Amino acid sequence: MSMSVTIKLKKDVVELAEKMVKLGIAKSRSHAINMMIEQGIKEVRKEVEFWENVYTGVEELKRTGFVVSHGKLSELLYKERAER
């Protein structure tokens, strides 16, 4: 099912979509942008799943009364996210 949404894109993304159409990789700019999204969405899904698991784990720790004694949890999470 297709839906229509208006969005602003960076110039280089539009130019890439136009090149994809010109080279016959995509039928239209819309098709090209959908291809870019679909190829990138796998990585985004992994990132979202990771953070959902982190938040679920944190909530579970809160429910059990766990207290982070060293106070470095935010730093550890920040480093993990930066590495991804």
Buried (B, 14 or more C-beta within 10 A) or exposed (E): EEEEEEEEEEEEBBEBBEEBBEEEEBEEBEBBBBBBEEEEEEEEEEEEEEBEEBEEEBEEEEEEEEEEEEEEEEEEEEEEEEEE
